[in-house]
C-alpha cells in the first residue's frame, strides 16, 4: 500500500519560499528545517492535509510544468488577492476558457499552481472539521 507523504517543490531561495508557502497554505515547517530542505505541514498538525516539501536544488524551469498544485478555495477572488499580496503572480494563458473555474498563478520563483473555485465543493464541512480537530 502507498500513500503520498509529501509533494516536493524545487526552490532556489529556501528562506524566501519557506515564508511564501507557509503563509500561502497556513502551514508550518517541521523543526529543525535544514539549510536545503524543509517539510511543511498544516498548522492543525501532520495528517490534517498533505505535506509540502521545499527542496533547494537548482532545477531548470519547464513550461508548461509537468506537475502543479491545485489549491481549492471557498472564496477564489479573496485567495487570489491574498496570494498576490504575498508575492504570487497571475499567469495569462491564451487557451484558458472564459468559464474556467481556475486561476493560474506562480509563486515568487515561478513555480506554477492553480487556485480552483471550489465554493460548491461538498467536502468543505469535513475539511474544516479536520482542521478544527473534530
C-alpha positions as CSV (number, residue, x, y, z in Angstrom):
1,X,0.0,0.0,0.0
2,X,1.2,3.5,-0.8
3,X,0.2,7.0,0.4
4,X,1.5,10.3,-0.7
5,X,3.8,11.6,2.0
6,X,4.7,14.9,0.5
7,X,4.7,16.9,-2.6
8,X,8.1,18.4,-3.3
9,X,8.7,21.8,-4.9
10,X,12.2,22.7,-6.1
11,X,13.3,26.2,-5.0
12,X,16.3,28.5,-5.3
13,X,15.8,30.7,-2.2
14,X,14.7,28.4,0.6
15,X,14.1,31.1,3.2
16,X,12.0,33.2,0.8
17,X,10.0,30.3,-0.5
18,X,9.5,29.0,3.1
19,X,8.0,32.4,4.0
20,X,5.8,32.4,0.9
21,X,4.4,28.8,1.1
22,X,3.9,28.8,4.9
23,X,1.8,32.0,4.6
24,X,0.1,30.9,1.4
25,X,-1.0,27.5,2.8
26,X,-1.2,28.3,6.5
27,X,1.4,25.6,7.1
28,X,4.4,25.4,9.5
29,X,7.8,23.9,8.9
30,X,8.8,20.8,10.8
31,X,11.7,21.7,13.1
32,X,14.5,21.7,12.6
33,X,14.5,22.8,9.0
34,X,17.7,22.0,7.1
35,X,19.7,24.6,5.1
36,X,18.5,22.9,1.8
37,X,15.2,21.2,2.7
38,X,12.0,21.9,4.7
39,X,9.0,19.8,5.3
40,X,5.8,21.8,5.7
41,X,2.5,20.6,7.2
42,X,-0.8,22.3,8.2
43,X,-0.8,24.4,11.3
44,X,-3.5,22.0,12.6
45,X,-0.8,19.3,12.6
46,X,0.6,16.5,10.5
47,X,-2.1,14.3,8.9
48,X,-4.7,17.1,8.6
49,X,-3.7,17.8,5.0
50,X,-0.9,16.9,2.5
51,X,2.6,17.8,3.4
52,X,4.6,20.0,1.1
53,X,8.4,19.9,1.0
54,X,10.7,22.6,-0.3
55,X,14.0,21.3,-1.8
56,X,16.7,23.8,-2.5
57,X,18.2,22.1,-5.6
58,X,18.8,24.0,-8.8
59,X,16.4,22.8,-11.5
60,X,15.6,24.1,-14.9
61,X,12.1,25.6,-15.2
62,X,9.9,23.9,-17.8
63,X,6.7,25.4,-19.2
64,X,4.2,24.1,-19.0
65,X,5.2,22.5,-15.8
66,X,4.9,18.7,-15.7
67,X,3.2,18.9,-12.3
68,X,1.5,21.6,-10.3
69,X,-0.7,22.1,-7.2
70,X,-4.4,22.7,-7.5
71,X,-5.4,24.7,-4.4
72,X,-9.2,24.6,-3.7
73,X,-10.6,27.9,-2.5
74,X,-14.0,28.6,-0.9
75,X,-13.6,32.3,-1.9
76,X,-11.4,32.3,-5.1
77,X,-11.1,36.0,-5.6
78,X,-10.1,36.6,-2.0
79,X,-7.5,33.9,-2.1
80,X,-6.1,35.2,-5.4
81,X,-5.8,38.7,-3.9
82,X,-4.2,37.3,-0.7
83,X,-1.7,35.2,-2.7
84,X,-0.9,38.2,-4.9
85,X,-0.2,40.3,-1.7
86,X,2.2,37.5,-0.6
87,X,4.2,37.8,-3.9
88,X,2.4,35.4,-6.3
89,X,1.5,36.5,-9.8
90,X,-1.4,35.6,-12.1
91,X,-0.3,33.9,-15.3
92,X,-2.1,34.7,-18.5
93,X,-2.9,31.7,-20.8
94,X,-4.4,32.3,-24.2
95,X,-6.2,28.9,-24.2
96,X,-7.9,29.4,-20.8
97,X,-11.6,29.0,-21.3
98,X,-13.8,32.0,-20.4
99,X,-15.8,29.9,-18.0
100,X,-12.7,28.3,-16.3
101,X,-13.0,27.6,-12.6
102,X,-9.3,28.1,-12.1
103,X,-6.8,30.9,-12.0
104,X,-3.2,30.1,-13.0
105,X,-0.7,31.6,-10.6
106,X,3.0,31.3,-9.9
107,X,5.0,31.7,-6.7
108,X,7.8,34.4,-6.5
109,X,10.2,31.9,-8.2
110,X,7.8,31.0,-11.0
111,X,6.5,27.6,-9.7
112,X,3.0,27.4,-11.1
113,X,-0.2,26.4,-9.3
114,X,-3.9,26.9,-9.8
115,X,-6.5,28.4,-7.5
116,X,-9.7,26.5,-8.0
117,X,-13.1,28.0,-7.4
118,X,-14.4,25.3,-5.1
119,X,-17.1,27.2,-3.3
120,X,-19.6,24.5,-4.1
121,X,-17.3,21.6,-3.1
122,X,-19.2,19.2,-0.8
123,X,-16.1,18.4,1.2
124,X,-15.7,21.8,2.9
125,X,-17.5,20.8,6.1
126,X,-15.4,17.7,6.5
127,X,-12.2,19.6,5.7
128,X,-13.0,22.3,8.2
129,X,-13.8,19.7,10.8
130,X,-10.4,18.0,10.2
131,X,-8.6,21.3,10.6
132,X,-10.5,22.1,13.8
133,X,-9.9,18.6,15.2
134,X,-13.4,17.4,15.3
